[in-house]
């Protein structure tokens, strides 16, 4: 099996996912998967594409992630893994599409505007 490379994005996080043949292991930024994401809920969310496609081959997954927070990074990794699986085998495309894992979540934080406290919030108005 040759190496498969895919990119996943969510908010401001960008994940580069590398699927290689080898021991069944996930490494994120040179750290163990369990160390980088200590919450079981986040780990389950990330490996969902592997569970849905029943992908259980001996695969070493290396992920390089930059930007964003923990939730955004988890979403980016999930998107990247789904795209890598699709690249690896076209038969996974239909299953991943049904579970909406190949669609990039385009929601971003709205920028702050001048003369305002935030994107839409105005400063407190004082009549007197």
C-alpha positions, 0 to 999 in steps of 0.5 A: 500500500502506498502512502495516502495524503489528505487535508481536513479543515474546520474553523481555523484548524488544518490537518494533514493526514498520512495513511501508511501501512504499518502498525495500527496506531494514530500519532498527532504532532509526534504525540500519542493519540490518547495523549493529544486528545485525553477526552474519550468523546473527542477520540470517538468523534475523530475515529468515527470515519474508521468505524463507519467504513469498518476499516480495520487494516493495519494502518499507521496514521500520522497527523500534522495539525496546526491552528484552531482549538481542540474542538476545531482540530478534532473536526479537521482530523475527522474530515482529513481521515474521511478524505484519506479513506475516500482517496484510498478506496472509492467504495468508502465514498458513498458510506462517508457521504451518507454520514456527512463526513466528506462535507467541509463544515464552512462555519467560521467566526465572524470578524469584529467590526469597527465601532462595535464591541464584537461582530454585532454587539454594540457598545452600551448606549447612554442617554444622559 
